[in-house]
């Protein structure tokens, strides 16, 4: 009897083992993405919810040509033509920015962003050329809105093999002028269980 009591007290005194964090679902992740016009803000919310890093700040790293896939991604939509989607006017050109977006060193997305420099301020263009700032944060003062075009579970051609979801979208200015065309490949790291 005494030994049973001692064992019971020992169990009560031992530290509780934390329950494993629930594994997030793709549906939960997609719901967070839908709440934001900016993918950067969505990933920062997800990073905070999952406690991937503190602070939950997303940074962009411009990928060198050698790091990029040999073929550009082809979004699932029927007309993958960035210049046409951006409705270029005479004298306008398209610039491509290929980045990985990370939170605390964990790569959450690889994205291709075709945009029209003439539709940005000089300061915005300089920030995109010379810094690792995410596109959405740089152009946030323009008040853009996101217009989803397609979402497919898994990778589109050109996305990393571990892509769990590929998004094709337009960013448009308040007057409806196209600002950017995006293909975003969200990585499996978004759904991986975190160490406790």
N, C-alpha and C positions, 0 to 999 in steps of 0.2 A: 504494500500500500504506500509506504513512504517513498519507495523508488518510483512509483507511478506519479506521485505528487511532484517529486523533484523533476521528472521528465516533463510534466505539464508546465511547471514554472520555467523550465529551460526554453520550452517552445515559445512561451509568451515573451520571454526576455530577448529572444533572438530577433535581429532586425528583419523586418518584412522584406521579402524579395519583391521588387517592383514588377508589376504586370507588364508584359511586353506591349509596346505601343501598337495600336491597331494599324494594320497595313492599309495605306490609302488606296482608293480606287481611281481608275481612269475617269469615271463619271464625276467624282469629287474634284479632280484636277481640272477637268473641262469646265465645270461650273465656276471655278475661280477665274479661269481665262475669260469666260463670257462676261464677267462683271466689269471688265476694264477695256477701255479703248487702247491702252498702252500695254503691250506684252511685258514690258519691264516692271510696271506697277503690279501686274498680275503675279509675276514670278516673285516679286518682293513679298506680296501677301502670302503666297504659297510657302516661301522660305521661312517666314515668321510662323505660320501655322504649324509647319512640320519641325520647326526649330533646327533647320539645317545649319544655320549660322547666326551668330549674334555679333553685331547688328545684322538684320536681314537686308543687306544692301546688294543689289545686283550690279555687276560691272560687265562691260563689254570688252572683248579682246578681238581686235581686228586680225583676221586670219591671213597669213601670208599666202601667196599663190601656191607655194609648195605644199601647204597644209590642206588646201581646198581639194575637193574631189576632182577627178579628171573631167567629169561632166557636170554642168550646172544642174540644179534640181529641176525637175519638171513637175509642176503642181498637178493635182488630179483634174483640175478644170479643163474645159475643152480648148481654150485659147491661151496658151502660155506664150504671150508676146508682151513683155514689159513696156516697150515703147508705145504699143497701141493702147494698152491699158491706161497709160499715163497721159494719153491725149496730148502729145507734144505739139507745140506751136512752132512756127518758123524760128530758127535760131536756137531752140532749146535742145539740150542734150540730157542723156540719162547717165547717172553714176551708179555703180554697184558697190555696195558695202557688205562684205561677208564677215560675220562675227560669231563668236561663241559668247553666250550670256551665262555668267556664273554667280553663285551665291556662296561665299566662304570657300571658294576653291572648287566647288561642285558644279560641273557644267550641266545646266538645265535645258539649254536650247542652243542649236546652231541655226542661224538665220541668214537669209539672203535678202537684201533690201535694195531695191532699185528706186531711186528718187531723182527729182529734177532740181539741181542746185539753184536754178534761176528762181525757184519758188520759195527759197529760204533766204534769210538775211546773211550778210557777209560774216557776221560773228558765228552764226550757226554752221555755215560751211567750213569755217576755220576750225571750229570745235570738232566737227566730224572728221576733218583731215588730220588733225594733230593730237587728238585725245582718244581715250578708250571709253568715252561717255556713250551710253546707249542712245540710239537714235531717238526713241520716244521721249527721253528726258531733254535732249537738246532742242527738239522742236515743240515741246509742250506749250510754249507761249502762243503758238499758232492756233491752239484750240481745235486740233484735229479730232475726227471721229473715225472709228474703225468700221469698215464694211466687210464682213466675212464673205468669202467667195466659196470656199470648200474646206471640209475637215474630213480627214481619213485616218482611221486607226492604223498605225504602223508607218513605215517609211515610204515617201515618194522616191522616185529615182534621184540619186544624188544625195539623199539624206544619210546620216550615219546608220549603220545596221541596227543599233539599239534604239532607234526612234520608236516611241510609243504612239505618237500622234503627229500628223503633218497638217499644218494650217496654211491656207492661201487667203490673203486678205488685201484690201486696199485701205490706205489712210487717206481721208479726204478733208479738205479745208471746210470751214463753215459754209462757204458759198457753193460747195459741191465740187470744186476743182480737185482733181487727183493730186495727192502729194507724194505718195509712195506706194509701191507694190511689193508685197512681202511673201516669202515662203519660209515658214518656221518649222523646224524639226525638233520636237520636244523629246528629251532623252529619257531613258529608263531610270535614271537617277532620281527623277521626280517621284517615283513610286517605290523606291527601294526602302526596306526597313532600316531605320537608323539605329546605330549601336546605343545601348542604354548606359 
